[in-house]
Amino acid sequence: MSTSSPAIDPTVLATVVVALDGPSGSGKSSTARGVASRLGLRYLDTGAQFRAITWWMLQHEVDVHDAAAVAARADEAVLASGTDPQAPTITVDGTDVATAIRQADVTGAVSPVSAVPEVRARLLADQRALIGEGGIVVEGRDIGSVVAPDAQVKVYLTADPAARAVRRAAEEGGSDVEATRASLLSRDTIDSGRATAPLTMPDGAVHIDTTDFTLDEVIDQVVALVGAVEAPA
């Protein structure tokens, strides 16, 4: 796989922001990393940041279901997100938490923590600082609608719930598919119904149902959207 695309104007690649939104298991992470790698762009997984804050709350014995308690400590953790799509990193207070944030305790607690407005405001500032002048692919649940509403490319990925469950179960090392499907649908309900920055398809986003496409085919579609972006004046 190439790390650049001669067909795309370099000034576009230097400034483009690709916003990839969608529910868990829709293929956001694989697609975002694939697009960033192919085009030589930076990559940001905002979901990992929410998981990192959640991990910190659990480590400090904060009741994640007490929104006021979470809000009071939302600014304490020191997060650092690496943006290399080939080897993305995430640390909290200098500790590598890339594996820890994928454990069941964090997965079960991330939705209530993510719904706290103070957590979202703190991470929004971090995310916009990392995006900077562009040249980045950003994945999450409110990128095109809240974090980067002016992104030149907005994509909303979905997939059949059964396909999403199979993918996520495989990522988690062979978890029970039906239990995973139920968990994903529950997370969808929480994320779509929260008052602050709910999961929704952003205005102007291109909807791609990934169910029947291979990963490379999805990446191709997003790269084509980047190729259609006009160079800045």
Sequence and secondary structure as in RCSB ss.txt:
>XXXX:A:sequence
MSTSSPAIDPTVLATVVVALDGPSGSGKSSTARGVASRLGLRYLDTGAQFRAITWWMLQHEVDVHDAAAVAARAD
EAVLASGTDPQAPTITVDGTDVATAIRQADVTGAVSPVSAVPEVRARLLADQRALIGEGGIVVEGRDIGSVVAPD
AQVKVYLTADPAARAVRRAAEEGGSDVEATRASLLSRDTIDSGRATAPLTMPDGAVHIDTTDFTLDEVIDQVVAL
VGAVEAPA
>XXXX:A:secstr
  S  TTS HHHHHH EEEEE  TTSSHHHHHHHHHHHHT EEEEHHHHHHHHHHHHHHTT  TT HHHHHHTTT
TS EEE   TTS  EEETTEE TTGGGSHHHHHHHHHHHT HHHHHHHHHHHHHHHTT  EEEEESSIIIII TT
 SEEEEEE  HHHHHHHHHHHTTS  HHHHHHHHHHHHHHHHH SSS     TT EEEE TTS HHHHHHHHHHH
HHTS    
